[in-house]
């Protein structure tokens, strides 16, 4: 009997346990004392998706899925006091957080307020896709609580211009936004939004500047491209002449559709099929109340010290900012600083010890500035120079040299192998690009040749930094430095920026003259690696300030055809007396060059070799009469000395995988082949010199398995 009672009691207990488990959860064993049921019953304008009743432990949250009728929203719940979190959508989740008591709940809904709003679009020119946070779209029916995302997609041969309100832009509508995809949540102030498109057919060789007010300015650059690889953009003065407001905001440059930054007045590659779109980059001035001004000189208050970016205003009240005074921004934490084009003077120590400064934007009309303006700015690396005015060249030669660099930049993505000739004027006047191409053609290799010879007395390292980004694996870099300090790399002196030794820029302002047609090249220089960079800029600007502005077209045309950077000076038979010149041609062997050869090896050649560029070094031509005069009239002594020098150079460069072509003695030529009192070879002998060097180069590349 007792056994039967025990069995019955056990069965009852087991049944009760099973019932409790079933009541709480199919998957989780819940404590019966903590189980709570919550029911969300269907109501007007909504319905529950799935099970209405949920069982959880006390303190847990319960989530229900709810479908609302279009045009209604949840505003609360009838029942026990519960926290309800909801998303703005007709397909929502309703969450009851931290449930404490058994509850039966019904939601309270309310009809949304509809808003008269429409998006107009010319369907022949493009399409607009509209999505809603609420999840459902009905033509012409929108709600104040909604958030719309509209995306305009132009059809073939059209481009998206901008959104406008109240009408299409061409019909008097007002500019709204440039972005192809925008979000809208304020429908009360806008009745209708219009998507504007424009045909891109027959708009080749055209730059279109897309201004923030919806205006577009078109620049036909066909004539410019007839003389130059890339087209100049508008300067700040150009915009002012077109009544564009450049005073209330800082114009920092342009952005292409692909995201490439282009400085004011610099160059951009354009299409001959469709328009090239440039969007000006505007920066809002830093709050003027954070600055002080006295007789045009600006300085900052202490409260500005912690700003990461400073955009110096063009005006403080009614006073135009013309001078950045000494210590004006000393010690500030900004990494980027913008100087307005009203400033013509930056005093010494103006940005003293701004150790975070990396990028500076300024215009090319600053007349007084020095490296000492940035004393202690040891991390200052990049100068972005914008053209305030058109070039004012004192000579046409730089325009030709800049064109070669721009042609190099234009072909940056080309698969064609490139050969870069770098050196001073002996390279500029001593090599014929046509001969180089012909010799490589005969060797079975098509190649693009760029003669970047310019001036031997300024740092070749500066020129290397400008061109190096355009070289890639398998390209050829042929350096023919003259025996000058700058030709190999550039001497050093103590830098105010870093208080360490940096490359000295010699010969006034050749780097500025070289880059004037495209200031974006200056941003390739690592500023804190140079001395006198800003001092020479001030000298350069002072010398050109009274010159007339130049047009951007005709003077860029090269004298000897599309491949040549040098000029064909004369026929050698015309000036036989130059053979007897007693003027030193300034290339005598300077054994103090050896440390600069090492720097060229480490700072120029080694990085290129590491990238897979084929690097070769050769020597400049020298006059027979002058070299033997230097060594007491003995040609044997001259050859002995120049051969020793060449072998020393080879020894210094040997740790790097490059080749030195021949020796200096292989390029001793009769003086009749030179023009002027320098190492400028005249026609037709420069073709012979080109053949001498390039034939050796081709033979060497074949022996190395590179050709």
Steps between C-alpha positions, in 0.01 A plus 500: 500500500774741598685410182186578290455839672868582439471420130184711461655798680815471288294494182307809605820685582647399165190620315510832686866548409430425137212744502718772650770438246253509215343818634833680527694398190557222255874559502594659833418381848350798684452550871125466558500780756655741248289417192285781360279503192455808285234523233482763223152488353415611150340839476387768260743583215759241602544125532750281680726281290542151650405407858313756706591341832856469634624354830822624653671540834448814704722791395554374146383676186234388257511581129201485266491559126218727388363598159341845483262627240660760277456848641485400869752508781520359854462763770467282811356187659193416715585274789771475760764770495768372262784664310434482128784546250395527139654580162336733252364243257180329401681174577606549860622320805335594829714437807375478858813541709554357851157333540399456866131398491266290291347733242246516223580799280351672199679767300366847438540633145447834336472611141804682367479845352548487122715758324458629143835419341624377163822420318507605135734337252540509123475129423674543166809631675513292818324302768437563869471219753331596828515286812320566828585429861134403543554231242218567254468761228186631334531764228443843639420386856762573764493550876667753725652218709655334195860522377550463127815407314499612137762386249524654152657290225564671165443310177761455232636827359367695800649595834335595827539871579323567829169499685297818493176604670185663367603440137774369276817708529477627141142613562570712806525231764730550796806284565450238771783243501778353281498146637347237275366327812340715768286449811186702558312542826374858485206499262323807633744749341518317164202427281681346205857389441638490146779281362703696244703334224709627214616353171867407482502452125738735314646637822853364458797715602274689737550555872182560698536655846201400715445777755314461827215728394409277206683709246726335247787677329627350177857541377588395145861377512539389137755770418691431818528128425648577160810620686502300819433144620252612766279803550540772761212551738368839607690705756346689791509818291312324220222415742483850640464639148202265461339640818556185701512576873854410606502735800250343739653152459844365421538347154753218550500342153285254308392138522453284193225240469758231577603674824829651375596833657605776257643833618376836373663585169663158480451247225248223444466234233178550305302280263452574133167317515316633804521793738738487796318591821681683779335583831672786686609406852371763740613535861313708755717755674581435865295721734636853462452569873789262571745739332638845561606749233707815519577702187443199279712267713315196634573288806297242687351489844586220742163330443603400148805302606321165511336512155620228261420715194527877469358692206629853548226751409554750221342771713462571869210742519574762239875438506664294226760250617825576317775387739549192719692662782798360687396229748139540383437125504801386700447164666151438363387137470356520147612243246351692205504878452348707218641848426263727300617662177472844659820422693820626338736475798574218743746622763779296658382259772136554400442125542787431738500154661174385341618142533174346378496704179519273194303683227492868407278658234588844364493704179784594269478872569693495830790743459675461836546160664794298628589155629529678834126565484469131588784456750454182699227360273690172475208301356406752230499287185255633239442840342185542291552808286203655322532740208357838583619637168599360164870431436732796451795321345817698442593242236312250290733211581328394823170462319665245273655312793172497692329359195727194507415437865132539422528259211658257743211551743248462219637152419523385861263208437649406163640149456764636262855473635653839580858625485578804714807712420595708803784751526591861441521699181746251349210253500252758382714602203701182458236232436254460215188306599434397140840329485433320831166370372649392167780306668256317725277431200795337326553291813139383482361707786244782486571763763383846609789739562488800734791745498486666842835675470478848645767666715794336674533739790180432686430179687439195283342348811220756476444411138514130588223544759278663239546229238543183708129437553457462124758221471404136546661158465688442171523871418851636433661783696818639341677766709783701341605741778753771432777558749309748712387461859134521408527277195566185702267569789551841657718624789367530853466771758330539836123521467294735719210254472675199648822645644670226300676490164279512191546543125601851399314637199755688292480743209219720614165356405529242224263259671234773519556603140477137394168438677327833439275361226376229738540577869377152591853375430619694806287277723729211397787656696548397862528851642706423810771336287599835343664826594419834336180368345291794620784754481539423129125518452496855638786593267321336207179693569679828554667466161180423312248724678536784251493277192187484290268203545541243227233322305483124546526407133753585229827516689465141612554385143832320476753621248619166366197276513305298753785286632774755557562706812821662378554745216712429192745780547707529182697320233849413625671645192369847577719572804842332462661765720321359805742210484767739628298633792704549814197525727482214747189295436457440872497122498845421639520205728406589852605224734281653770211362298553152634279542807225634271540199274429289810189705574380461142554126537304473825227760449436474125633186337436243773124575537454474123692173479288361783188580293637311202607805297808447282753760618807610299754777556722666241710816464472834316697609191810716557711713263833361388690830511376597841560165666863482381555862606381401845767229515799686361436425134530124541214295361646188661492668842145620437380153405678349802327743737151474356531120485597494866202717584264276301631187671453659841138577409450139391645377829271726705192388306589129502284408805191585291389283210561754227746547214740787426537535122862542384726766658522876480790474253267347237322835468792735434405676176660760274390851599354568158202286593400727788305824491531792740762468772342199667450131431204555270545281195369642172341322209576265343763374746258458786350213298844338501529543877152352543603199292821457706310484830181321397681232296698417811180498705328258259803268490515501880128426537534208256794359696296532821201324343281810524452549128 
